[in-house]
């Protein structure tokens, strides 16, 4: 059984056994892992596809994410922000896929983003900008957390509660990141920034 020392790729402390086969875990840990996998895999696939615009690349990135999560799962159960750690792993795997393809990471694929918004009503001026290529360059200039919030909320149509759950943060934080991101987008795109009503979760 190997034990690492130092810090892992997401900045967390290491000093616990690694690579323990899942069938040697406590049954409760096994059940918790598979529940997490079932709850998050589809959302991770949607986000990865939005970033990579390739089913194969998205699936590889997500598979590698869950390989890493499985490797760390017993330790992750002791973390205060398990969802935040897993989200960071996913994003690093997506960056790895961009590097593997030797292309500059883009915030989203235009066609994928347009398709994601196509079914929604244009109640918000930012929902009507999907035909404007300037939007994508502007989104790329947001902070990482603002960009995530914008993509999850507008690009994937998730509520603030759902976005917060995936990112491992609070809904109020997502609401703040959306507000700041919209203001910055409005400045970058020379738009009037309206008083937009935040969509609240009905769940």
C-alpha positions as CSV (number, residue, x, y, z in Angstrom):
1,X,0.0,0.0,0.0
2,X,1.5,3.3,-1.1
3,X,1.3,6.6,0.8
4,X,2.0,9.9,-0.8
5,X,3.3,13.0,1.0
6,X,3.0,16.6,-0.1
7,X,0.1,18.1,-1.9
8,X,-2.1,16.6,-4.7
9,X,-3.0,18.2,-8.0
10,X,-6.0,20.1,-6.6
11,X,-4.0,21.6,-3.7
12,X,-5.3,19.2,-1.0
13,X,-3.1,17.6,1.5
14,X,-1.9,14.0,0.9
15,X,-0.8,11.5,3.5
16,X,-3.4,8.7,3.1
17,X,-3.2,5.4,1.4
18,X,-4.0,5.4,-2.3
19,X,-5.2,2.9,-4.9
20,X,-7.2,0.7,-2.5
21,X,-9.5,-1.5,-4.8
22,X,-13.1,-0.5,-4.5
23,X,-14.0,-4.0,-3.4
24,X,-11.9,-3.5,-0.3
25,X,-13.7,-0.4,0.8
26,X,-16.2,-0.3,3.5
27,X,-19.7,-1.1,2.0
28,X,-21.0,2.3,3.0
29,X,-18.1,3.9,1.1
30,X,-18.8,1.8,-2.0
31,X,-22.5,2.8,-1.9
32,X,-21.6,6.5,-1.5
33,X,-19.2,6.4,-4.4
34,X,-21.7,4.8,-6.8
35,X,-24.4,7.2,-5.7
36,X,-22.1,10.1,-6.4
37,X,-21.2,8.6,-9.8
38,X,-24.9,8.2,-10.7
39,X,-25.8,11.7,-9.5
40,X,-23.0,13.6,-11.2
41,X,-21.9,11.7,-14.4
42,X,-24.5,13.1,-16.7
43,X,-23.9,16.6,-15.5
44,X,-20.2,16.2,-15.9
45,X,-20.7,14.8,-19.4
46,X,-22.8,17.8,-20.4
47,X,-20.3,20.3,-19.0
48,X,-17.3,18.5,-20.6
49,X,-19.1,18.4,-24.0
50,X,-19.8,22.1,-23.8
51,X,-16.1,22.7,-23.2
52,X,-14.7,20.1,-25.7
53,X,-17.4,19.8,-28.4
54,X,-16.6,16.1,-28.8
55,X,-18.5,13.2,-27.4
56,X,-15.4,11.0,-27.3
57,X,-13.2,13.7,-25.7
58,X,-15.9,14.5,-23.1
59,X,-16.4,10.8,-22.3
60,X,-12.6,10.3,-21.9
61,X,-12.3,13.4,-19.6
62,X,-15.2,12.3,-17.4
63,X,-13.9,8.7,-17.3
64,X,-10.5,10.0,-16.2
65,X,-12.3,12.2,-13.6
66,X,-14.1,9.3,-12.0
67,X,-10.9,7.2,-12.1
68,X,-9.2,9.9,-10.1
69,X,-12.2,10.3,-7.8
70,X,-12.3,6.6,-7.2
71,X,-8.6,6.6,-6.4
72,X,-9.2,9.3,-3.7
73,X,-12.7,8.4,-2.6
74,X,-12.1,7.1,0.9
75,X,-10.1,10.3,1.7
76,X,-12.7,12.5,-0.1
77,X,-15.3,11.2,2.3
78,X,-13.4,13.1,5.1
79,X,-13.3,16.4,3.1
80,X,-15.3,19.4,4.0
81,X,-16.1,20.1,0.3
82,X,-16.2,16.9,-1.6
83,X,-18.1,18.4,-4.5
84,X,-15.7,21.2,-4.9
85,X,-12.7,18.8,-5.0
86,X,-14.5,16.6,-7.7
87,X,-15.3,19.7,-9.8
88,X,-11.6,20.7,-9.7
89,X,-10.6,17.3,-10.9
90,X,-13.1,17.4,-13.8
91,X,-11.8,20.8,-14.9
92,X,-8.2,19.6,-14.8
93,X,-9.1,16.6,-16.9
94,X,-10.7,18.9,-19.4
95,X,-7.6,21.1,-19.6
96,X,-5.6,17.9,-20.1
97,X,-7.8,17.0,-23.0
98,X,-7.3,20.4,-24.6
99,X,-3.5,19.9,-24.2
100,X,-3.7,16.4,-25.7
101,X,-5.4,17.8,-28.7
102,X,-2.9,20.6,-28.9
103,X,-5.4,23.3,-29.2
104,X,-6.1,26.5,-27.1
105,X,-8.9,25.9,-24.6
106,X,-12.1,27.7,-25.5
107,X,-14.8,28.6,-23.0
108,X,-17.4,26.7,-25.0
109,X,-18.2,25.4,-28.5
110,X,-20.5,27.9,-30.3
111,X,-22.8,25.3,-31.8
112,X,-23.1,23.4,-28.5
113,X,-23.9,26.6,-26.6
114,X,-26.5,27.7,-29.1
115,X,-28.1,24.2,-28.9
116,X,-28.2,24.3,-25.2
117,X,-30.1,27.6,-25.2
118,X,-32.3,26.9,-28.2
119,X,-35.2,25.4,-26.2
120,X,-35.3,28.2,-23.6
121,X,-37.3,31.4,-23.7
122,X,-35.3,34.6,-24.3
123,X,-36.3,36.3,-21.1
124,X,-32.8,37.6,-20.5
125,X,-30.8,39.7,-23.0
126,X,-27.8,37.4,-22.5
127,X,-30.0,34.5,-23.8
128,X,-30.4,36.4,-27.1
129,X,-26.7,36.7,-27.8
130,X,-26.0,33.2,-28.9
131,X,-25.6,34.3,-32.5
132,X,-23.0,36.8,-31.6
133,X,-19.4,35.5,-31.7
134,X,-18.3,38.3,-29.5
135,X,-20.1,36.7,-26.6
136,X,-17.7,33.8,-26.6
137,X,-14.6,35.9,-26.6
138,X,-16.1,38.0,-23.8
139,X,-17.0,34.9,-21.7
140,X,-13.4,33.8,-22.0
141,X,-12.3,37.0,-20.3
142,X,-14.4,36.3,-17.2
143,X,-12.8,34.9,-14.0
144,X,-12.9,31.1,-13.8
145,X,-15.7,31.0,-11.3
146,X,-17.8,33.6,-13.1
147,X,-17.3,31.6,-16.3
148,X,-18.4,28.4,-14.7
149,X,-21.5,30.1,-13.2
150,X,-22.4,31.6,-16.6
151,X,-21.9,28.3,-18.5
152,X,-23.9,26.2,-15.9
153,X,-26.7,28.8,-15.5
154,X,-27.1,30.0,-19.1
155,X,-25.3,27.4,-21.2
156,X,-26.8,24.4,-19.4
157,X,-29.9,25.9,-18.0
158,X,-29.3,24.8,-14.4
159,X,-30.7,26.6,-11.4
160,X,-28.4,28.4,-9.1
161,X,-28.9,25.6,-6.6
162,X,-27.8,23.0,-9.1
163,X,-24.8,25.0,-10.3
164,X,-23.8,25.5,-6.7
165,X,-24.0,21.8,-6.0
166,X,-21.8,20.9,-8.9
167,X,-19.2,23.6,-8.2
168,X,-19.2,22.8,-4.5
169,X,-20.2,26.3,-3.3
170,X,-23.2,28.2,-2.0
171,X,-26.1,29.4,-4.0
172,X,-25.5,32.9,-2.8
173,X,-21.9,32.7,-4.2
174,X,-23.2,31.5,-7.6
175,X,-25.8,34.4,-7.5
176,X,-22.9,36.9,-6.8
177,X,-20.7,35.3,-9.6
178,X,-23.6,35.6,-12.1
179,X,-24.2,39.2,-11.2
180,X,-20.6,40.1,-11.5
181,X,-20.2,38.1,-14.7
182,X,-23.2,39.7,-16.3
183,X,-21.9,43.2,-15.5
184,X,-18.5,42.4,-16.9
185,X,-20.1,40.9,-20.0
186,X,-22.2,44.0,-20.4
187,X,-19.1,46.2,-20.3
188,X,-17.2,44.0,-22.7
189,X,-20.0,43.9,-25.2
190,X,-21.1,47.5,-24.7
191,X,-24.6,46.5,-23.5
192,X,-27.0,48.1,-21.1
193,X,-27.0,45.9,-18.0
194,X,-30.7,45.4,-17.0
195,X,-32.0,44.5,-13.6
196,X,-32.4,40.7,-14.2
197,X,-34.5,38.6,-12.0
198,X,-32.5,35.6,-10.7
199,X,-34.2,32.3,-11.4
200,X,-34.9,30.5,-8.1
201,X,-35.1,26.8,-7.8
202,X,-38.5,25.3,-7.4
203,X,-37.1,22.2,-5.8
